[in-house]
Amino acid sequence: METTIVTNRPINNNLGSMTLQKLHTVLKDRESKELPDKVIPMSELRVDDDLNIVVPGDGSYQMNSWARSQLNSLLGLKFDRWFENTSLEEKAFELNRRFARATNSIKLRATSDFSSANPYIRSDGVIQAFVSPNFSVIPDSLVCELLLYKECHDIISASITEKTVSFQLKITEFDNPKSQSVGKLYGALSITNSNTGYASLTLDCHLYRLLCSNGMSTAIDGANLLKRKHCGSAAEDTMYSLLTSMRDIKDRLQMSVDTLNNSQNYKVADIENDIATIIRQARLSRKLAPTFIEAWHKEPMETVFGITNAITDSETHKLLELQPEERRQLQDAAADYMAKHVY
């Protein structure tokens, strides 16, 4: 379930009500509902007939969809496929049989926020994630606080899902006289964090193209400012690393602009093949390819830039109802594609 705080379309004039300070408040409130993490041997866990996770001496917890997919991996299940047309009792029996055989311990991350829960099932909370015992949280609100200190307040877009919190901040503007085809660009800082085991905290330079209405957003290879795993004293390490990583951000962004301009000089022989290759690298369905080919036809440039422009077309992402994580996968794959041809 995706909760969009701000529409995930770049440079939308309706974003005025969302500031970084307001986003910080939203995230702080969200974190205040989190329950204390629990490390427990998996063999001690059980599920009841409603498929709630029962923690001995504590209570029962529903699972959101991300936690359930993690449990599938932990127990070696394909929940929806294997359990199709089976009763809740049969599902509970199989899950409990596998829990009893487990030998590892797990950390449970849960919340008292029931917005993603089934209202017809009673429980004491909702499990957001099953993570390793050494998993260390980097609070999203802390990241916001550090960026407020750096005075990066202009939000382009932001979203919260069960897997990640992501948002983009405008840093600077490039008139870009070297390339009229690429046109004016916003240089932005893109932040993705996951306290549910989906991904590391990452900060990247991004460019938003303003010449046309497609809202192209792309990461450029080599423009990663920070990547921090959720382990050890992650939160404390992040404070220093995040602030120091932004010292040369404008120089990094200018290098990204130069790379984007240069990508127009590299011709592409097989448009459809290159689009399909990027989609495959992003680990998304090849069924998306015809829609991205249509996006390319809106600005049919037979260059690396033209391909990247189509793959990161926000209107196409919206049409396909892609999740923020899927959009990020496409942006990263497009950055790799550009690096392979331009550098």
Kinemage of the C-alpha trace (Angstrom):
@kinemage 1
@onewidth
@group {chain A} dominant
@subgroup {mainchain}
@vectorlist {calphas} color= white
{ca met a 1} P 0.000 0.000 0.000
{ca glu a 2} L 1.475 3.316 -1.025
{ca thr a 3} L 0.736 6.530 0.785
{ca thr a 4} L 1.810 9.461 -1.352
{ca ile a 5} L 2.547 12.561 0.681
{ca val a 6} L 3.290 14.693 -2.339
{ca thr a 7} L 2.446 13.724 -5.882
{ca asn a 8} L 5.420 11.911 -7.333
{ca arg a 9} L 5.454 14.082 -10.440
{ca pro a 10} L 8.438 16.439 -10.724
{ca ile a 11} L 7.983 20.198 -10.634
{ca asn a 12} L 4.297 20.239 -9.815
{ca asn a 13} L 2.970 23.669 -8.954
{ca asn a 14} L 0.660 22.177 -6.319
{ca leu a 15} L 3.519 21.252 -3.990
{ca gly a 16} L 3.432 24.513 -2.076
{ca ser a 17} L 1.816 23.049 1.042
{ca met a 18} L 4.592 20.475 1.571
{ca thr a 19} L 7.830 21.691 3.085
{ca leu a 20} L 10.730 19.725 4.480
{ca gln a 21} L 9.693 20.874 7.947
{ca lys a 22} L 6.183 19.492 7.424
{ca leu a 23} L 7.601 16.233 6.057
{ca his a 24} L 9.785 16.017 9.160
{ca thr a 25} L 6.672 16.371 11.330
{ca val a 26} L 4.848 13.641 9.403
{ca leu a 27} L 7.791 11.266 9.738
{ca lys a 28} L 8.270 12.062 13.430
{ca asp a 29} L 4.608 11.248 14.091
{ca arg a 30} L 4.946 8.009 12.130
{ca glu a 31} L 8.008 6.975 14.133
{ca ser a 32} L 6.246 7.768 17.430
{ca lys a 33} L 3.835 4.900 16.695
{ca glu a 34} L 6.596 2.341 16.279
{ca leu a 35} L 6.773 -0.335 18.977
{ca pro a 36} L 10.058 -1.476 20.566
{ca asp a 37} L 11.985 -3.894 18.361
{ca lys a 38} L 11.992 -7.519 19.507
{ca val a 39} L 14.714 -10.105 18.838
{ca ile a 40} L 13.352 -13.620 19.154
{ca pro a 41} L 14.202 -17.137 17.909
{ca met a 42} L 11.948 -17.893 14.959
{ca ser a 43} L 11.175 -21.300 16.468
{ca glu a 44} L 9.271 -19.519 19.251
{ca leu a 45} L 6.931 -17.744 16.853
{ca arg a 46} L 3.519 -19.069 15.919
{ca val a 47} L 0.552 -17.926 13.880
{ca asp a 48} L -3.063 -18.091 15.004
{ca asp a 49} L -6.037 -18.988 12.832
{ca asp a 50} L -6.210 -15.383 11.574
{ca leu a 51} L -2.546 -15.717 10.500
{ca asn a 52} L -1.446 -13.160 13.069
{ca ile a 53} L 2.112 -13.626 14.322
{ca val a 54} L 1.954 -14.609 18.003
{ca val a 55} L 4.937 -13.487 20.087
{ca pro a 56} L 5.108 -15.418 23.402
{ca gly a 57} L 4.325 -13.240 26.412
{ca asp a 58} L 3.703 -10.208 24.242
{ca gly a 59} L 0.750 -10.404 21.881
{ca ser a 60} L -0.399 -11.046 18.331
{ca tyr a 61} L 0.489 -8.972 15.300
{ca gln a 62} L -0.876 -8.651 11.812
{ca met a 63} L 1.621 -8.482 8.933
{ca asn a 64} L 1.610 -5.864 6.209
{ca ser a 65} L 2.259 -7.054 2.661
{ca trp a 66} L 6.019 -6.314 2.780
{ca ala a 67} L 6.484 -8.254 6.023
{ca arg a 68} L 4.561 -11.163 4.540
{ca ser a 69} L 6.832 -11.213 1.476
{ca gln a 70} L 9.866 -11.241 3.787
{ca leu a 71} L 8.350 -14.140 5.718
{ca asn a 72} L 7.907 -16.010 2.439
{ca ser a 73} L 11.654 -15.770 1.858
{ca leu a 74} L 12.570 -16.656 5.433
{ca leu a 75} L 10.417 -19.796 5.439
{ca gly a 76} L 10.887 -20.761 1.793
{ca leu a 77} L 7.264 -20.177 0.817
{ca lys a 78} L 5.307 -18.798 -2.091
{ca phe a 79} L 2.363 -17.814 0.049
{ca asp a 80} L -0.311 -16.862 -2.476
{ca arg a 81} L 0.598 -19.581 -4.986
{ca trp a 82} L 0.961 -22.499 -2.588
{ca phe a 83} L -1.944 -21.588 -0.337
{ca glu a 84} L -4.497 -20.795 -3.018
{ca asn a 85} L -7.896 -22.301 -2.156
{ca thr a 86} L -6.696 -23.562 1.246
{ca ser a 87} L -8.311 -22.777 4.588
{ca leu a 88} L -6.817 -20.477 7.216
{ca glu a 89} L -6.306 -23.517 9.450
{ca glu a 90} L -4.264 -25.278 6.767
{ca lys a 91} L -2.156 -22.176 6.195
{ca ala a 92} L -1.538 -21.784 9.922
{ca phe a 93} L -0.551 -25.448 10.254
{ca glu a 94} L 2.067 -25.177 7.481
{ca leu a 95} L 3.491 -21.899 8.799
{ca asn a 96} L 3.755 -23.234 12.351
{ca arg a 97} L 5.436 -26.407 11.097
{ca arg a 98} L 8.110 -24.302 9.400
{ca phe a 99} L 8.519 -21.957 12.361
{ca ala a 100} L 9.169 -24.952 14.633
{ca arg a 101} L 12.013 -26.138 12.392
{ca ala a 102} L 13.720 -22.710 12.116
{ca thr a 103} L 17.123 -22.307 13.772
{ca asn a 104} L 17.825 -18.581 13.428
{ca ser a 105} L 16.698 -15.523 15.380
{ca ile a 106} L 14.923 -12.535 13.875
{ca lys a 107} L 14.183 -8.941 14.823
{ca leu a 108} L 10.546 -7.867 14.569
{ca arg a 109} L 9.781 -4.252 13.662
{ca ala a 110} L 6.178 -3.369 14.487
{ca thr a 111} L 3.898 -0.364 14.788
{ca ser a 112} L 0.684 0.583 16.554
{ca asp a 113} L -0.487 2.297 13.347
{ca phe a 114} L -3.312 0.129 12.025
{ca ser a 115} L -3.863 2.027 8.756
{ca ser a 116} L -2.492 -0.923 6.741
{ca ala a 117} L -4.235 -3.561 8.873
{ca asn a 118} L -7.364 -5.603 8.330
{ca pro a 119} L -9.991 -3.811 10.459
{ca tyr a 120} L -11.932 -7.053 10.951
{ca ile a 121} L -9.066 -8.876 12.663
{ca arg a 122} L -8.061 -8.066 16.240
{ca ser a 123} L -4.350 -7.686 16.941
{ca asp a 124} L -1.942 -5.765 19.157
{ca gly a 125} L -0.016 -4.150 16.315
{ca val a 126} L 1.233 -4.549 12.772
{ca ile a 127} L 4.573 -6.081 11.844
{ca gln a 128} L 6.347 -3.823 9.369
{ca ala a 129} L 9.375 -6.031 8.795
{ca phe a 130} L 11.380 -9.097 9.730
{ca val a 131} L 15.049 -8.049 9.813
{ca ser a 132} L 18.320 -9.503 11.089
{ca pro a 133} L 19.130 -9.118 14.802
{ca asn a 134} L 21.958 -6.657 14.065
{ca phe a 135} L 19.713 -4.378 12.007
{ca ser a 136} L 20.040 -0.757 13.157
{ca val a 137} L 17.447 1.902 12.364
{ca ile a 138} L 18.364 5.196 10.715
{ca pro a 139} L 15.313 7.350 11.535
{ca asp a 140} L 13.805 9.129 8.543
{ca ser a 141} L 13.152 12.142 10.755
{ca leu a 142} L 16.872 12.322 11.597
{ca val a 143} L 17.745 12.508 7.909
{ca cys a 144} L 15.224 15.346 7.542
{ca glu a 145} L 16.714 17.180 10.518
{ca leu a 146} L 20.200 17.031 9.033
{ca leu a 147} L 18.949 18.323 5.691
{ca leu a 148} L 17.059 21.129 7.419
{ca tyr a 149} L 20.398 22.098 8.933
{ca lys a 150} L 21.832 22.277 5.399
{ca glu a 151} L 18.904 24.491 4.344
{ca cys a 152} L 17.734 22.216 1.524
{ca his a 153} L 14.042 22.948 1.914
{ca asp a 154} L 12.449 22.901 -1.565
{ca ile a 155} L 10.694 19.550 -1.964
{ca ile a 156} L 10.066 18.333 -5.507
{ca ser a 157} L 8.361 15.070 -4.548
{ca ala a 158} L 8.013 12.700 -1.625
{ca ser a 159} L 6.374 9.371 -0.893
{ca ile a 160} L 6.025 6.809 1.873
{ca thr a 161} L 5.425 3.115 1.206
{ca glu a 162} L 5.667 -0.014 3.318
{ca lys a 163} L 9.199 -0.493 1.980
{ca thr a 164} L 10.752 2.972 1.772
{ca val a 165} L 10.596 6.671 2.458
{ca ser a 166} L 11.860 8.712 -0.476
{ca phe a 167} L 11.946 12.388 -1.315
{ca gln a 168} L 13.705 14.789 -3.654
{ca leu a 169} L 14.988 18.267 -2.827
{ca lys a 170} L 15.815 21.019 -5.294
{ca ile a 171} L 19.435 22.152 -4.919
{ca thr a 172} L 20.095 24.404 -7.902
{ca glu a 173} L 19.002 25.286 -11.433
{ca phe a 174} L 20.997 24.955 -14.653
{ca asp a 175} L 20.077 27.059 -17.704
{ca asn a 176} L 22.302 24.682 -19.708
{ca pro a 177} L 23.148 26.849 -22.761
{ca lys a 178} L 25.395 24.049 -24.113
{ca ser a 179} L 22.371 21.979 -25.152
{ca gln a 180} L 19.051 23.404 -26.256
{ca ser a 181} L 17.710 19.865 -26.734
{ca val a 182} L 18.272 18.934 -23.105
{ca gly a 183} L 17.191 22.374 -21.953
{ca lys a 184} L 16.877 23.777 -18.468
{ca leu a 185} L 17.489 21.365 -15.598
{ca tyr a 186} L 16.934 21.275 -11.882
{ca gly a 187} L 19.753 19.735 -9.899
{ca ala a 188} L 18.282 17.760 -7.022
{ca leu a 189} L 19.206 15.596 -4.074
{ca ser a 190} L 17.351 12.274 -4.043
{ca ile a 191} L 17.029 10.483 -0.694
{ca thr a 192} L 15.827 6.916 -0.196
{ca asn a 193} L 15.721 5.192 3.176
{ca ser a 194} L 14.285 1.900 4.349
{ca asn a 195} L 13.892 0.865 7.964
{ca thr a 196} L 12.227 -2.367 6.867
{ca gly a 197} L 15.193 -4.170 5.312
{ca tyr a 198} L 14.442 -3.249 1.699
{ca ala a 199} L 17.420 -0.978 0.975
{ca ser a 200} L 20.245 1.065 2.440
{ca leu a 201} L 20.029 4.785 3.067
{ca thr a 202} L 21.159 6.424 -0.184
{ca leu a 203} L 21.703 10.010 -1.277
{ca asp a 204} L 22.158 10.669 -4.988
{ca cys a 205} L 22.381 13.586 -7.367
{ca his a 206} L 19.404 13.672 -9.721
{ca leu a 207} L 18.497 15.867 -12.675
{ca tyr a 208} L 14.990 16.974 -13.596
{ca arg a 209} L 14.438 18.078 -17.176
{ca leu a 210} L 12.062 21.031 -17.583
{ca leu a 211} L 12.013 21.552 -21.339
{ca cys a 212} L 9.064 19.235 -21.918
{ca ser a 213} L 6.131 18.055 -19.839
{ca asn a 214} L 7.392 14.517 -19.302
{ca gly a 215} L 9.245 15.376 -16.089
{ca met a 216} L 12.362 13.354 -16.871
{ca ser a 217} L 14.170 12.393 -13.678
{ca thr a 218} L 17.448 10.577 -13.876
{ca ala a 219} L 20.307 9.546 -11.660
{ca ile a 220} L 23.754 9.785 -13.215
{ca asp a 221} L 26.293 7.031 -12.647
{ca gly a 222} L 28.973 8.146 -10.208
{ca ala a 223} L 26.734 10.759 -8.579
{ca asn a 224} L 26.064 8.740 -5.434
{ca leu a 225} L 26.863 10.855 -2.380
{ca leu a 226} L 26.154 8.372 0.388
{ca lys a 227} L 25.168 4.748 0.882
{ca arg a 228} L 24.808 3.596 4.482
{ca lys a 229} L 23.766 0.119 5.594
{ca his a 230} L 21.467 -0.341 8.576
{ca cys a 231} L 23.893 -2.016 10.954
{ca gly a 232} L 26.127 -1.108 13.889
{ca ser a 233} L 25.821 2.502 15.073
{ca ala a 234} L 24.156 3.458 11.807
{ca ala a 235} L 22.302 6.539 13.051
{ca glu a 236} L 25.371 8.114 14.676
{ca asp a 237} L 27.592 7.394 11.661
{ca thr a 238} L 25.008 8.868 9.325
{ca met a 239} L 25.024 12.303 10.966
{ca tyr a 240} L 28.647 12.961 10.054
{ca ser a 241} L 28.633 11.104 6.731
{ca leu a 242} L 25.549 12.854 5.405
{ca leu a 243} L 26.814 16.343 6.160
{ca thr a 244} L 30.284 15.762 4.730
{ca ser a 245} L 28.981 14.001 1.599
{ca met a 246} L 27.182 17.163 0.465
{ca arg a 247} L 30.239 19.403 0.371
{ca asp a 248} L 30.773 19.038 -3.375
{ca ile a 249} L 27.184 18.367 -4.453
{ca lys a 250} L 27.002 21.289 -6.898
{ca asp a 251} L 30.191 20.143 -8.617
{ca arg a 252} L 28.760 16.620 -8.841
{ca leu a 253} L 25.565 17.995 -10.329
{ca gln a 254} L 27.490 20.002 -12.938
{ca met a 255} L 29.361 16.837 -13.940
{ca ser a 256} L 25.976 15.119 -14.282
{ca val a 257} L 24.733 17.909 -16.565
{ca asp a 258} L 27.822 17.474 -18.758
{ca thr a 259} L 27.222 13.722 -18.928
{ca leu a 260} L 23.592 14.232 -19.926
{ca asn a 261} L 24.615 16.705 -22.642
{ca asn a 262} L 27.271 14.309 -23.973
{ca ser a 263} L 24.800 11.432 -24.118
{ca gln a 264} L 23.233 13.110 -27.164
{ca asn a 265} L 26.373 12.310 -29.165
{ca tyr a 266} L 25.986 8.538 -28.863
{ca lys a 267} L 23.708 6.958 -31.443
{ca val a 268} L 21.533 3.918 -30.733
{ca ala a 269} L 21.111 1.254 -33.417
{ca asp a 270} L 18.211 -0.715 -31.895
{ca ile a 271} L 15.801 1.396 -29.853
{ca glu a 272} L 13.471 -1.447 -28.837
{ca asn a 273} L 16.316 -3.732 -27.783
{ca asp a 274} L 17.949 -1.065 -25.605
{ca ile a 275} L 14.664 -0.214 -23.895
{ca ala a 276} L 13.998 -3.902 -23.227
{ca thr a 277} L 17.527 -4.327 -21.854
{ca ile a 278} L 17.092 -1.482 -19.351
{ca ile a 279} L 13.729 -2.844 -18.185
{ca arg a 280} L 15.277 -6.285 -17.685
{ca gln a 281} L 18.188 -4.798 -15.722
{ca ala a 282} L 15.648 -2.978 -13.527
{ca arg a 283} L 14.098 -6.399 -12.770
{ca leu a 284} L 10.698 -5.340 -14.084
{ca ser a 285} L 8.292 -7.075 -16.434
{ca arg a 286} L 9.135 -7.039 -20.142
{ca lys a 287} L 5.441 -6.316 -20.718
{ca leu a 288} L 6.261 -2.680 -19.871
{ca ala a 289} L 8.448 -2.306 -22.977
{ca pro a 290} L 5.711 -1.258 -25.493
{ca thr a 291} L 4.599 1.579 -23.216
{ca phe a 292} L 8.151 2.909 -22.905
{ca ile a 293} L 8.595 2.636 -26.678
{ca glu a 294} L 5.511 4.838 -26.990
{ca ala a 295} L 7.149 7.279 -24.580
{ca trp a 296} L 10.239 7.344 -26.817
{ca his a 297} L 8.080 8.233 -29.813
{ca lys a 298} L 6.993 11.445 -28.056
{ca glu a 299} L 10.580 12.674 -28.517
{ca pro a 300} L 12.131 10.206 -30.970
{ca met a 301} L 15.837 10.899 -30.502
{ca glu a 302} L 17.989 7.951 -31.625
{ca thr a 303} L 20.574 8.573 -28.946
{ca val a 304} L 21.494 7.407 -25.462
{ca phe a 305} L 19.851 10.586 -24.194
{ca gly a 306} L 16.629 9.757 -26.065
{ca ile a 307} L 16.468 6.285 -24.503
{ca thr a 308} L 17.156 7.628 -21.002
{ca asn a 309} L 14.565 10.353 -21.507
{ca ala a 310} L 11.904 7.750 -22.359
{ca ile a 311} L 12.771 5.332 -19.550
{ca thr a 312} L 12.591 8.068 -16.892
{ca asp a 313} L 9.432 9.703 -18.272
{ca ser a 314} L 7.338 10.427 -15.192
{ca glu a 315} L 4.087 10.545 -17.173
{ca thr a 316} L 4.748 6.982 -18.341
{ca his a 317} L 5.588 5.924 -14.776
{ca lys a 318} L 2.277 7.398 -13.661
{ca leu a 319} L 0.391 5.691 -16.505
{ca leu a 320} L 1.899 2.332 -15.520
{ca glu a 321} L 1.154 3.007 -11.818
{ca leu a 322} L 4.724 2.176 -10.861
{ca gln a 323} L 5.642 2.188 -7.192
{ca pro a 324} L 8.428 4.555 -6.015
{ca glu a 325} L 10.773 1.592 -5.634
{ca glu a 326} L 10.127 0.529 -9.240
{ca arg a 327} L 10.693 4.060 -10.499
{ca arg a 328} L 13.992 4.126 -8.650
{ca gln a 329} L 15.012 0.790 -10.190
{ca leu a 330} L 14.378 2.213 -13.662
{ca gln a 331} L 16.316 5.397 -12.905
{ca asp a 332} L 19.294 3.400 -11.640
{ca ala a 333} L 19.198 1.071 -14.646
{ca ala a 334} L 19.057 4.078 -16.982
{ca ala a 335} L 22.070 5.585 -15.192
{ca asp a 336} L 24.014 2.350 -15.695
{ca tyr a 337} L 22.998 2.315 -19.359
{ca met a 338} L 24.219 5.867 -19.861
{ca ala a 339} L 27.494 5.147 -18.070
{ca lys a 340} L 28.125 2.114 -20.277
{ca his a 341} L 27.837 4.210 -23.443
{ca val a 342} L 29.140 7.651 -22.437
{ca tyr a 343} L 32.107 6.990 -20.156
